[in-house]
Amino acid sequence: MNNFVDIWYGPVLSEEEGDDLWLLLSEQEQLKAKQFLRPELQNKYISIRARLRKILSSYLNIDPQKLIINIAKHGKPFIKDCPLAFNLSHSKNHFVVAVSNCGEVGVDVEEDRKRADLSGLVDKCFAEPERKYWYSLSESQRISMFYHFWVRKEAFVKATGRGIALGLDQCVIDVDDLTAFITIPDDYGHASDWKIIDLSLAENSFAALVSQAVTYDFKQIVVK
């Protein structure tokens, strides 16, 4: 089998489908779903987890409800003794799942929206070269470029399995080549061991995939 990384993207399912999707969840997922006090958040959690299970089952030829999805030390989901790595992100009413057979992957999607605290986040989460570049931009450019950087950083820390605790300022993006890192933490190899792919998923959204820098077939799959 050739190396591949597949991207699955679509809307979170509607509330009307909740009963059927509930049956696909594990007992632990059902317990977590019951902890949501707001019905719309509960339905969103059920829908996303069921979608993930259906997607993974299509590769593994296992019934979705029979998949045993474990959680690693820092919160990244995985399936024991499985050849696939995967990652999940969602924002508002859209979700994205990355599935790979050639190393760890991370994915992040964010809706484009104005934020009053962009400068504070840049000062806290961007490295010095990134901050210098961002502050050199016009006001009209800063919002979109913030998200271009943000989804890349989030995707990298998710690929490592550490999440934000790793420190978003520890993975430094090349401002002259937004598909590459300049530096990353030593525990995760060299910056050249990883690559970034922009994902064009929907209007008013930003998304990125971070994967091992190997050759693979890349495909985006829209889920209705």
Secondary structure, DSSP 8 states (H G I E B T S, - for coil): ---EEEEEEEE---GGGHHHHHTTS-HHHHHHHHT-SSHHHHHHHHHHHHHHHHHHHHHHTS-GGG---EE-TTS-EE-TT-S-EEEEEEETTEEEEEEESSS-EEEEEEE----TTHHHHHHHHS-HHHHHHHHTS-HHHHHHHHHHHHHHHHHHHHHHT-GGGG-GGGSEE-TT-TT-EEE--GGG--GGGEEEEE---STTEEEEEEEESS--EEEEEE--
